[in-house]
Amino acid sequence: MLSLLLLRLVAERESYGYELVQRLRATGLSEITDGTVYPALARLEREGRVSARLVASRSGPARKYYRPTEEGYGALAEGAHDWLSLAGLVTPVLSRPVPAQPAPPAEES
């Protein structure tokens, strides 16, 4: 799921690692850490789903900016479709009120 979210964010705007951590936290994923985002970005780069370039920074070392590759856009489209399809199936079940007790078993015909 993290890879899919990262692909979506870099498709919206070319971004560097720390910026992606901040953007994910801004969506409500407050527990996300550098220690999960940077390895996921490295994996996406190894898989050819993102490309990266170094850009000089005025406030420290160069920043590595990520953007999706053609393969990354394909993975994003497929992953988003799969996730939304699954959510459409699961949401109606999980949205039902939870009874205080389970109903007795249905009688067999």
C-alpha positions as a Markdown table, in Angstrom:
| # | Residue | x | y | z |
|---|---|---|---|---|
| 1 | Met | 0.0 | 0.0 | 0.0 |
| 2 | Leu | 2.8 | 2.4 | 0.8 |
| 3 | Ser | 4.3 | 2.0 | -2.7 |
| 4 | Leu | 1.0 | 2.8 | -4.2 |
| 5 | Leu | 0.6 | 5.9 | -2.1 |
| 6 | Leu | 4.2 | 7.0 | -3.0 |
| 7 | Leu | 3.5 | 6.5 | -6.7 |
| 8 | Arg | 0.4 | 8.6 | -6.4 |
| 9 | Leu | 2.1 | 11.4 | -4.6 |
| 10 | Val | 5.1 | 11.6 | -7.1 |
| 11 | Ala | 2.7 | 11.4 | -10.0 |
| 12 | Glu | 1.1 | 14.6 | -8.6 |
| 13 | Arg | 4.4 | 16.4 | -8.0 |
| 14 | Glu | 8.0 | 15.4 | -8.3 |
| 15 | Ser | 9.2 | 15.1 | -4.6 |
| 16 | Tyr | 12.1 | 14.2 | -2.4 |
| 17 | Gly | 11.9 | 11.7 | 0.5 |
| 18 | Tyr | 11.4 | 14.0 | 3.4 |
| 19 | Glu | 8.8 | 15.9 | 1.6 |
| 20 | Leu | 6.9 | 12.7 | 0.9 |
| 21 | Val | 7.0 | 11.8 | 4.6 |
| 22 | Gln | 5.5 | 15.2 | 5.4 |
| 23 | Arg | 2.8 | 14.8 | 2.7 |
| 24 | Leu | 1.9 | 11.3 | 3.9 |
| 25 | Arg | 1.6 | 12.6 | 7.5 |
| 26 | Ala | -0.6 | 15.5 | 6.3 |
| 27 | Thr | -3.1 | 12.9 | 4.9 |
| 28 | Gly | -3.4 | 11.5 | 8.4 |
| 29 | Leu | -0.7 | 8.8 | 8.3 |
| 30 | Ser | 1.0 | 10.4 | 11.4 |
| 31 | Glu | 3.0 | 7.3 | 12.3 |
| 32 | Ile | 4.8 | 7.1 | 8.9 |
| 33 | Thr | 8.6 | 7.4 | 9.3 |
| 34 | Asp | 11.6 | 8.0 | 7.2 |
| 35 | Gly | 12.6 | 4.4 | 8.0 |
| 36 | Thr | 9.6 | 3.1 | 6.0 |
| 37 | Val | 9.5 | 5.6 | 3.2 |
| 38 | Tyr | 13.1 | 5.6 | 2.1 |
| 39 | Pro | 13.4 | 1.8 | 1.7 |
| 40 | Ala | 10.1 | 1.8 | -0.2 |
| 41 | Leu | 11.4 | 4.6 | -2.6 |
| 42 | Ala | 14.6 | 2.6 | -3.1 |
| 43 | Arg | 12.6 | -0.5 | -4.0 |
| 44 | Leu | 10.4 | 1.4 | -6.4 |
| 45 | Glu | 13.6 | 2.8 | -8.0 |
| 46 | Arg | 15.2 | -0.7 | -8.3 |
| 47 | Glu | 11.9 | -2.0 | -9.8 |
| 48 | Gly | 12.0 | 0.7 | -12.4 |
| 49 | Arg | 8.8 | 2.3 | -11.2 |
| 50 | Val | 10.3 | 5.6 | -10.3 |
| 51 | Ser | 13.3 | 7.5 | -11.5 |
| 52 | Ala | 15.4 | 9.9 | -9.4 |
| 53 | Arg | 17.5 | 12.9 | -9.9 |
| 54 | Leu | 19.7 | 14.9 | -7.5 |
| 55 | Val | 18.9 | 18.6 | -7.1 |
| 56 | Ala | 21.2 | 21.0 | -5.2 |
| 57 | Ser | 19.7 | 22.4 | -2.0 |
| 58 | Arg | 20.4 | 25.8 | -0.4 |
| 59 | Ser | 19.9 | 24.3 | 3.1 |
| 60 | Gly | 22.1 | 21.2 | 3.0 |
| 61 | Pro | 23.0 | 18.3 | 0.9 |
| 62 | Ala | 21.5 | 17.7 | -2.6 |
| 63 | Arg | 17.9 | 16.3 | -2.6 |
| 64 | Lys | 16.9 | 13.2 | -4.5 |
| 65 | Tyr | 13.7 | 14.0 | -6.4 |
| 66 | Tyr | 11.5 | 11.1 | -7.5 |
| 67 | Arg | 9.0 | 10.8 | -10.4 |
| 68 | Pro | 7.1 | 7.9 | -11.9 |
| 69 | Thr | 8.4 | 6.1 | -14.9 |
| 70 | Glu | 6.1 | 4.8 | -17.6 |
| 71 | Glu | 6.1 | 1.4 | -15.7 |
| 72 | Gly | 5.3 | 3.3 | -12.5 |
| 73 | Tyr | 2.3 | 5.0 | -14.1 |
| 74 | Gly | 1.1 | 1.6 | -15.2 |
| 75 | Ala | 1.6 | 0.1 | -11.7 |
| 76 | Leu | -0.3 | 3.1 | -10.2 |
| 77 | Ala | -3.3 | 2.7 | -12.6 |
| 78 | Glu | -3.5 | -1.1 | -11.9 |
| 79 | Gly | -2.9 | -0.8 | -8.2 |
| 80 | Ala | -5.5 | 2.0 | -7.8 |
| 81 | His | -8.0 | 0.1 | -9.8 |
| 82 | Asp | -7.4 | -3.1 | -7.7 |
| 83 | Trp | -7.6 | -1.2 | -4.4 |
| 84 | Leu | -10.8 | 0.7 | -5.3 |
| 85 | Ser | -12.4 | -2.6 | -6.5 |
| 86 | Leu | -11.5 | -4.3 | -3.2 |
| 87 | Ala | -12.6 | -1.4 | -1.1 |
| 88 | Gly | -16.0 | -1.4 | -3.0 |
| 89 | Leu | -16.4 | -5.1 | -2.0 |
| 90 | Val | -15.2 | -4.8 | 1.6 |
| 91 | Thr | -16.8 | -1.5 | 2.6 |
| 92 | Pro | -20.5 | -2.7 | 2.5 |
| 93 | Val | -19.6 | -5.6 | 4.7 |
| 94 | Leu | -17.6 | -3.6 | 7.2 |
| 95 | Ser | -20.1 | -0.8 | 7.3 |
| 96 | Arg | -22.9 | -3.1 | 8.7 |
| 97 | Pro | -23.8 | -2.5 | 12.4 |
| 98 | Val | -22.0 | -5.0 | 14.6 |
| 99 | Pro | -24.6 | -7.0 | 16.6 |
| 100 | Ala | -24.2 | -7.5 | 20.4 |
| 101 | Gln | -24.2 | -11.3 | 19.7 |
| 102 | Pro | -24.0 | -13.5 | 16.7 |
| 103 | Ala | -27.3 | -14.8 | 15.3 |
| 104 | Pro | -28.0 | -18.5 | 15.7 |
| 105 | Pro | -27.0 | -20.6 | 12.8 |
| 106 | Ala | -29.3 | -20.7 | 9.8 |
| 107 | Glu | -31.4 | -23.8 | 9.7 |
| 108 | Glu | -30.4 | -26.3 | 7.0 |
| 109 | Ser | -33.0 | -27.1 | 4.3 |
